[in-house]
Protein backbone atom coordinates (compact mmCIF):
# COMPACT_ATOMS: atom_id res chain seq x y z
CA UNK A 1 0.00 0.00 0.00
CA UNK A 2 1.39 3.35 -1.01
CA UNK A 3 0.88 6.35 1.27
CA UNK A 4 0.82 9.79 -0.28
CA UNK A 5 1.51 13.01 1.59
CA UNK A 6 -1.92 14.30 0.62
CA UNK A 7 -3.41 11.45 2.72
CA UNK A 8 -1.70 12.58 5.92
CA UNK A 9 -3.34 15.05 8.25
CA UNK A 10 -0.56 17.33 9.48
CA UNK A 11 -0.97 18.60 13.01
CA UNK A 12 1.47 21.01 14.64
CA UNK A 13 2.86 18.14 16.75
CA UNK A 14 3.35 15.93 13.70
CA UNK A 15 5.14 18.76 11.91
CA UNK A 16 7.44 19.27 14.91
CA UNK A 17 8.30 15.57 14.90
CA UNK A 18 9.06 15.69 11.19
CA UNK A 19 11.13 18.86 11.58
CA UNK A 20 13.03 17.30 14.48
CA UNK A 21 13.97 14.34 12.30
CA UNK A 22 11.79 11.95 14.30
CA UNK A 23 14.01 12.36 17.34
CA UNK A 24 12.92 13.19 20.86
CA UNK A 25 14.41 16.65 20.55
CA UNK A 26 12.65 19.77 19.39
CA UNK A 27 14.29 21.90 16.73
CA UNK A 28 16.66 24.48 18.22
CA UNK A 29 14.31 27.35 17.36
CA UNK A 30 11.35 25.76 19.22
CA UNK A 31 11.20 26.09 22.98
CA UNK A 32 9.00 24.36 25.52
CA UNK A 33 7.32 26.73 27.92
CA UNK A 34 5.91 25.57 31.20
CA UNK A 35 6.27 28.96 32.80
CA UNK A 36 3.74 29.69 35.48
CA UNK A 37 2.90 33.00 37.04
CA UNK A 38 2.02 33.96 40.58
CA UNK A 39 -1.70 34.69 40.40
CA UNK A 40 -3.22 37.31 42.69
CA UNK A 41 -6.81 36.66 41.65
CA UNK A 42 -8.97 35.67 38.74
CA UNK A 43 -12.28 37.01 37.55
CA UNK A 44 -14.81 34.85 35.75
CA UNK A 45 -17.67 36.67 34.07
CA UNK A 46 -20.62 35.41 32.14
CA UNK A 47 -21.53 38.27 29.80
CA UNK A 48 -25.01 38.42 28.32
CA UNK A 49 -27.52 40.86 26.87
CA UNK A 50 -30.94 42.01 28.10
CA UNK A 51 -32.73 39.13 26.43
CA UNK A 52 -31.15 35.79 27.20
CA UNK A 53 -31.87 32.66 25.22
CA UNK A 54 -31.77 29.18 26.73
CA UNK A 55 -28.07 28.81 25.88
CA UNK A 56 -27.20 32.12 27.57
CA UNK A 57 -29.05 31.11 30.70
CA UNK A 58 -27.49 27.64 30.68
CA UNK A 59 -23.97 29.08 30.66
CA UNK A 60 -24.87 31.16 33.71
CA UNK A 61 -26.38 28.23 35.58
CA UNK A 62 -23.41 25.97 34.82
CA UNK A 63 -20.96 28.68 35.91
CA UNK A 64 -22.82 29.11 39.20
CA UNK A 65 -22.82 25.37 39.81
CA UNK A 66 -19.11 25.05 39.02
CA UNK A 67 -18.22 27.82 41.46
CA UNK A 68 -20.56 26.52 44.16
CA UNK A 69 -19.32 22.96 43.83
CA UNK A 70 -15.57 23.60 43.67
CA UNK A 71 -14.52 27.16 44.47
CA UNK A 72 -16.50 28.65 47.37
CA UNK A 73 -13.38 28.95 49.55
CA UNK A 74 -11.53 30.88 46.84
CA UNK A 75 -14.54 33.16 46.35
CA UNK A 76 -14.77 33.78 50.10
CA UNK A 77 -11.05 34.67 50.21
CA UNK A 78 -11.33 37.00 47.19
CA UNK A 79 -9.03 34.84 45.05
CA UNK A 80 -11.93 34.33 42.62
CA UNK A 81 -14.45 36.98 41.66
CA UNK A 82 -17.28 35.90 39.42
CA UNK A 83 -20.61 37.12 38.22
CA UNK A 84 -23.06 37.76 35.43
CA UNK A 85 -22.70 41.01 33.50
CA UNK A 86 -25.30 42.51 31.20
CA UNK A 87 -23.34 44.08 28.32
CA UNK A 88 -26.22 46.49 27.71
CA UNK A 89 -26.17 47.89 31.24
CA UNK A 90 -24.66 51.39 31.42
CA UNK A 91 -23.56 50.65 35.00
CA UNK A 92 -21.40 47.77 33.72
CA UNK A 93 -19.85 49.63 30.79
CA UNK A 94 -16.37 49.86 32.34
CA UNK A 95 -16.05 46.14 33.00
CA UNK A 96 -17.64 45.24 29.68
CA UNK A 97 -15.13 47.46 27.87
CA UNK A 98 -12.19 46.11 29.89
CA UNK A 99 -12.99 42.62 28.65
CA UNK A 100 -14.19 43.63 25.20
CA UNK A 101 -17.36 41.59 25.64
CA UNK A 102 -20.15 42.22 23.17
CA UNK A 103 -22.64 39.46 23.80
CA UNK A 104 -22.99 36.06 25.37
CA UNK A 105 -19.54 34.87 26.38
CA UNK A 106 -17.51 33.55 29.29
CA UNK A 107 -14.38 35.53 30.10
CA UNK A 108 -11.57 34.85 32.52
CA UNK A 109 -9.36 37.65 33.75
CA UNK A 110 -6.12 36.82 35.51
CA UNK A 111 -4.20 39.27 37.66
CA UNK A 112 -0.56 38.26 38.13
CA UNK A 113 2.86 39.88 38.50
CA UNK A 114 2.73 40.82 34.80
CA UNK A 115 -0.61 42.66 35.05
CA UNK A 116 -4.05 41.78 33.76
CA UNK A 117 -4.74 39.13 31.11
CA UNK A 118 -8.20 38.34 29.77
CA UNK A 119 -9.43 35.51 27.62
CA UNK A 120 -12.75 34.75 26.00
CA UNK A 121 -13.09 31.02 26.53
CA UNK A 122 -14.44 29.33 23.43
CA UNK A 123 -14.23 25.78 24.80
CA UNK A 124 -17.48 26.07 26.71
CA UNK A 125 -19.51 26.14 23.51
CA UNK A 126 -18.46 22.55 22.80
CA UNK A 127 -19.47 21.38 26.27
CA UNK A 128 -22.98 22.80 26.56
CA UNK A 129 -24.79 19.59 25.66
CA UNK A 130 -23.42 17.81 28.70
CA UNK A 131 -23.62 19.60 32.03
CA UNK A 132 -21.00 17.47 33.79
CA UNK A 133 -18.53 17.81 30.90
CA UNK A 134 -19.03 21.58 30.98
CA UNK A 135 -18.49 21.76 34.74
CA UNK A 136 -15.38 19.56 34.70
CA UNK A 137 -13.96 21.48 31.73
CA UNK A 138 -14.51 24.83 33.47
CA UNK A 139 -13.19 23.50 36.80
CA UNK A 140 -9.98 22.35 35.12
CA UNK A 141 -9.57 25.65 33.31
CA UNK A 142 -10.06 27.66 36.51
CA UNK A 143 -7.59 25.43 38.38
CA UNK A 144 -5.01 25.95 35.61
CA UNK A 145 -5.39 29.72 35.82
CA UNK A 146 -5.26 29.69 39.63
CA UNK A 147 -2.00 27.74 39.46
CA UNK A 148 -0.55 30.32 37.08
CA UNK A 149 -0.67 28.12 33.99
CA UNK A 150 -1.65 30.46 31.17
CA UNK A 151 -1.40 27.87 28.37
LUMLO-633408 format. One line per field, with one value per residue: residue in one letter; y negated, z negated, x of N, C-alpha, C in turn. Coordinates in steps of 0.001 Angstrom, whole numbers. Last residue first. Example, Ala and Ser with C-alpha at 12.3 -4.5 7.8 and 13.67 -1.06 7.14 Angstrom:
2
doro: c(S	A)
n_yy: c(2250	5690)
n_zz: c(-7080	-7800)
n_xx: c(12850	13190)
ca_yy: c(1060	4500)
ca_zz: c(-7140	-7800)
ca_xx: c(13670	12300)
c_yy: c(-30	3300)
c_zz: c(-7870	-7800)
c_xx: c(12900	13200)
***
This chain:
151
doro: c(X	X	X	X	X	X	X	X	X	X	X	X	X	X	X	X	X	X	X	X	X	X	X	X	X	X	X	X	X	X	X	X	X	X	X	X	X	X	X	X	X	X	X	X	X	X	X	X	X	X	X	X	X	X	X	X	X	X	X	X	X	X	X	X	X	X	X	X	X	X	X	X	X	X	X	X	X	X	X	X	X	X	X	X	X	X	X	X	X	X	X	X	X	X	X	X	X	X	X	X	X	X	X	X	X	X	X	X	X	X	X	X	X	X	X	X	X	X	X	X	X	X	X	X	X	X	X	X	X	X	X	X	X	X	X	X	X	X	X	X	X	X	X	X	X	X	X	X	X	X	X)
n_yy: c(-28565	-29632	-28694	-29473	-28219	-29452	-28279	-25603	-25933	-26752	-24387	-22548	-23714	-23513	-20669	-20081	-21422	-20134	-17512	-17917	-18770	-18715	-20676	-22436	-22180	-23956	-26339	-26365	-27203	-29888	-32465	-35157	-36450	-38857	-39889	-42344	-41809	-40145	-38919	-38852	-38229	-37244	-36624	-34978	-34953	-33833	-35398	-37236	-40271	-41617	-42463	-43624	-43968	-46681	-46950	-45792	-47528	-49910	-49278	-48782	-50760	-50268	-47083	-45331	-43186	-42142	-39613	-37701	-36555	-36323	-36099	-34405	-35345	-35974	-34032	-33171	-31993	-29869	-28436	-27706	-25992	-23765	-24311	-27023	-27032	-25342	-26702	-29071	-27942	-26867	-29258	-30562	-28741	-28886	-31434	-31078	-29051	-30354	-33895	-36994	-40297	-41888	-39670	-38692	-37079	-35838	-35974	-35682	-36638	-35785	-37034	-36598	-34091	-33853	-31675	-29336	-27863	-25999	-25781	-24787	-26248	-26002	-26095	-23493	-21078	-18748	-15267	-12702	-12582	-13081	-15550	-17730	-17876	-15777	-16845	-19136	-17955	-16778	-19099	-20351	-17792	-16749	-13843	-12399	-12269	-13677	-11894	-8506	-5241	-2113	1176)
n_zz: c(-29668	-32117	-35327	-37857	-39245	-38231	-35684	-36360	-37600	-35368	-33820	-35506	-35572	-32867	-32612	-34545	-33388	-30882	-31710	-33035	-30861	-27581	-25734	-26094	-25098	-23199	-24514	-26082	-24554	-24485	-26671	-26303	-28712	-29919	-32354	-34002	-35326	-36087	-38390	-37640	-37157	-34545	-33604	-31333	-30077	-27968	-26359	-24516	-23723	-23964	-25853	-26619	-29215	-29494	-28758	-30998	-32981	-32111	-31995	-33900	-33756	-31329	-30043	-28069	-29161	-32354	-33908	-36688	-38290	-40595	-41753	-43805	-46093	-48191	-49956	-48772	-46468	-47578	-48681	-46398	-44206	-43546	-43570	-42914	-40360	-38958	-39217	-37784	-35221	-34704	-34586	-32374	-30324	-30317	-29324	-26701	-25826	-25881	-25743	-27210	-26725	-27390	-27210	-29035	-30409	-33172	-34344	-36725	-37707	-40069	-41682	-41565	-40639	-39272	-36446	-34748	-31859	-30109	-26850	-24675	-21557	-18534	-17319	-17348	-17463	-20190	-20311	-19683	-16083	-13560	-12835	-13553	-11594	-12492	-14943	-14055	-12619	-14744	-16081	-14206	-11830	-8761	-7576	-4517	-1861	-587	-630	-332	-498	943	0)
n_xx: c(-1328	-920	-868	-1460	-3373	-5626	-5649	-6223	-8729	-10228	-10088	-11385	-13967	-14697	-14806	-16745	-18964	-19213	-19714	-22167	-23867	-23601	-23809	-21646	-19129	-18499	-18476	-16185	-14030	-13591	-13197	-11385	-9205	-6834	-4606	-2734	560	2577	1764	-1809	-5086	-7136	-10372	-12393	-15716	-18083	-20908	-23136	-21438	-19096	-16194	-13869	-13077	-13478	-16175	-17373	-16512	-17818	-20595	-22444	-24322	-25596	-25966	-25418	-24150	-24496	-22750	-22321	-19282	-16507	-13286	-11068	-9940	-11568	-12346	-14729	-13653	-12272	-14444	-15926	-15356	-17016	-19802	-19991	-18790	-20546	-22987	-22462	-22024	-24557	-26058	-24835	-25348	-28169	-28676	-27769	-29520	-32004	-31276	-31983	-31890	-29651	-26754	-23762	-20938	-19680	-16419	-14100	-10878	-8379	-5395	-2616	-391	2648	2873	4944	6161	6773	7565	10117	10962	12617	15059	16022	13339	13305	14041	13639	13288	12330	13343	11987	10048	8411	7593	6265	4152	2777	1969	233	-694	-1688	-2853	-2082	-2561	-585	1544	477	1433	634	845)
ca_yy: c(-27867	-30461	-28122	-30322	-27741	-29691	-29716	-25950	-25431	-27663	-25651	-22346	-23499	-24829	-21481	-19563	-21761	-21580	-17813	-17465	-19602	-17812	-19588	-22799	-21376	-22547	-26137	-26073	-25778	-29327	-31018	-34749	-35509	-38344	-39129	-41779	-42657	-40824	-39881	-38262	-39267	-36822	-37654	-34846	-35525	-33553	-34873	-36064	-39456	-42225	-41591	-43626	-42623	-46110	-47463	-45240	-46139	-49860	-49633	-47768	-50645	-51394	-47888	-46491	-44078	-42514	-41013	-37765	-37123	-35901	-36979	-34334	-34844	-37003	-34668	-33782	-33161	-30876	-28953	-28652	-27160	-23601	-22956	-26518	-27818	-25051	-25371	-29110	-28683	-25972	-28231	-31164	-29084	-27645	-31111	-32117	-28812	-29184	-32662	-35794	-39133	-42013	-40862	-38415	-38270	-35413	-36673	-34846	-37006	-35672	-36660	-37311	-34685	-33965	-32996	-29686	-28961	-25566	-26733	-24361	-26087	-25763	-27346	-24484	-21896	-19767	-16652	-13192	-12356	-11951	-14345	-17303	-18862	-15692	-15568	-19267	-18756	-15934	-18142	-21010	-18595	-17329	-15052	-12580	-11449	-14299	-13005	-9786	-6346	-3350	0)
ca_zz: c(-28373	-31169	-33989	-37084	-39456	-39626	-35818	-35615	-38378	-36511	-33305	-35124	-36805	-33475	-31733	-34704	-34739	-30976	-30903	-33786	-32034	-28700	-25662	-26561	-26274	-22795	-23508	-26708	-24795	-23431	-26527	-26002	-27620	-29775	-31106	-33759	-35051	-34795	-38497	-38129	-37662	-35507	-33745	-32521	-30100	-29285	-26381	-25369	-23797	-23166	-25642	-25197	-28647	-29885	-27870	-29676	-32997	-32341	-30792	-33716	-35000	-31420	-31237	-27707	-28321	-31201	-33503	-35433	-38218	-39423	-41664	-42620	-45050	-47191	-50211	-50101	-46348	-46842	-49553	-47365	-44468	-43675	-43829	-44163	-41455	-39022	-39814	-39204	-35907	-34820	-35578	-33709	-30663	-30677	-30700	-27575	-25880	-26730	-25222	-27195	-26433	-28099	-26868	-28317	-29801	-32138	-34073	-35753	-37552	-38741	-41654	-42691	-40398	-40581	-37045	-35477	-32805	-31199	-27924	-25515	-22983	-19215	-17364	-18221	-16730	-19394	-20552	-20855	-17337	-14298	-12297	-14476	-11583	-11189	-14903	-14907	-11905	-13700	-16748	-14638	-13013	-9477	-8252	-5915	-2719	-621	-1586	276	-1266	1006	0)
ca_xx: c(-1403	-1653	-669	-553	-2003	-5257	-5388	-5008	-7588	-10057	-9575	-9983	-13193	-14510	-13963	-15375	-18488	-19028	-18533	-20996	-23621	-23418	-24793	-22984	-19466	-18464	-19509	-17481	-14234	-14445	-13088	-12751	-9430	-8199	-4738	-4052	-605	2731	2860	-565	-4197	-6122	-9358	-11565	-14375	-17512	-19542	-22986	-22639	-20149	-17361	-14188	-12987	-12188	-15129	-17642	-16047	-16369	-19846	-21401	-23561	-24657	-26167	-26219	-23344	-25304	-22698	-23056	-20613	-17280	-14449	-11928	-9034	-11327	-11050	-14775	-14537	-11526	-13376	-16496	-14516	-15567	-19319	-20560	-18218	-19106	-22825	-22821	-20962	-23409	-26383	-24868	-23968	-27493	-29050	-27199	-28073	-31773	-31868	-31147	-32728	-30935	-27523	-25005	-21531	-20622	-17667	-14807	-12284	-8970	-6813	-3217	-1704	2022	2897	3736	6275	5914	7317	8996	11202	11350	14310	16661	14288	12654	14413	12920	14007	11786	13970	13033	11129	9056	8299	7437	5137	3354	2855	1471	-974	-564	-3339	-1696	-3406	-1916	1514	821	882	1391	0)
c_yy: c(-27227	-29810	-28895	-29801	-28583	-29277	-30073	-27416	-25739	-27221	-26637	-23626	-23372	-24733	-22832	-20362	-21285	-21938	-19302	-17722	-19198	-18621	-18628	-21656	-21577	-21620	-24681	-25743	-25432	-27860	-30503	-33255	-35175	-37393	-38613	-41110	-41868	-41701	-40655	-39329	-38574	-38019	-37245	-35957	-35227	-33983	-34615	-35483	-38281	-41468	-42337	-42746	-42604	-44728	-46869	-45681	-45465	-48427	-49500	-48065	-49672	-51329	-49027	-47430	-45335	-43540	-41213	-39235	-37085	-36549	-36514	-35317	-34703	-36596	-35796	-34537	-33900	-32150	-30062	-29226	-28143	-24801	-22914	-25167	-27284	-25765	-24995	-27768	-28720	-26654	-27296	-30153	-29668	-27907	-29859	-31795	-29818	-28921	-31526	-34602	-37920	-40766	-40874	-39731	-37855	-36694	-36043	-35497	-36104	-36104	-36462	-36954	-35325	-34749	-32945	-31034	-29228	-26646	-26141	-25414	-25624	-25515	-27194	-25782	-23013	-20506	-17571	-14654	-12872	-11618	-13097	-16048	-18445	-16643	-15425	-17985	-18946	-16699	-17256	-20050	-19309	-18184	-15587	-13904	-11660	-13539	-13653	-10890	-7640	-4423	-1233)
c_zz: c(-28185	-29794	-33015	-35701	-38697	-39908	-37255	-35808	-37687	-37352	-34440	-34607	-36488	-34769	-32385	-33836	-34951	-32321	-30957	-33021	-32773	-29914	-26836	-26572	-26728	-23931	-23082	-25698	-25373	-23676	-25518	-25737	-27519	-28597	-31026	-32392	-34885	-34434	-37200	-38148	-38237	-35853	-34848	-32486	-31417	-29245	-27822	-25232	-24706	-23234	-24862	-24859	-27138	-29277	-28205	-28693	-31649	-32276	-30972	-32506	-34868	-32678	-31299	-28888	-27906	-30391	-32258	-35085	-36809	-39441	-40436	-42791	-43720	-46100	-49224	-50427	-47682	-46646	-48865	-48297	-45503	-44223	-44188	-44545	-42796	-40207	-39944	-39879	-37401	-35499	-35789	-34812	-32066	-31071	-31191	-29040	-26817	-26897	-26202	-26648	-26288	-27936	-27655	-27979	-28998	-31630	-32916	-35555	-36484	-38817	-40223	-42815	-41673	-40421	-38416	-36131	-33449	-32272	-28904	-26591	-23671	-20688	-18022	-18311	-17635	-18585	-19652	-21136	-18482	-15548	-13047	-13974	-12475	-11134	-13585	-14905	-12732	-12923	-15710	-15297	-13386	-10633	-9111	-6430	-4206	-1531	-1674	-766	-652	207	0)
c_xx: c(-2745	-1771	-1542	-257	-982	-3822	-4983	-4653	-6262	-8860	-9304	-9349	-11715	-13708	-13660	-14404	-17051	-18390	-18199	-19704	-22349	-22974	-24702	-23987	-20908	-18882	-19594	-18565	-15590	-14784	-14102	-12689	-10907	-8277	-6172	-4080	-1888	1538	3092	524	-2966	-5253	-8406	-10533	-13697	-16054	-19131	-21585	-22382	-21464	-18438	-15377	-13236	-11999	-13761	-16563	-16282	-15853	-18332	-20507	-22391	-23793	-25141	-26468	-24106	-24523	-23558	-23200	-21167	-18645	-15218	-13069	-9764	-10357	-10735	-13486	-14582	-12355	-12594	-15430	-15069	-14784	-17836	-19974	-18703	-18476	-21347	-22577	-21241	-22225	-25193	-25127	-23911	-26046	-28321	-27468	-27407	-30274	-31548	-31916	-31835	-31795	-28835	-25692	-22755	-21273	-18419	-16173	-12877	-10421	-7240	-4697	-2242	718	2247	3944	4917	5915	6335	8807	9930	11646	12939	15887	14819	13701	13616	13208	13154	12595	13562	13737	12287	10247	9051	8261	6401	4415	3538	2450	313	-1059	-2203	-2237	-3129	-2880	140	707	1374	663	885)
***
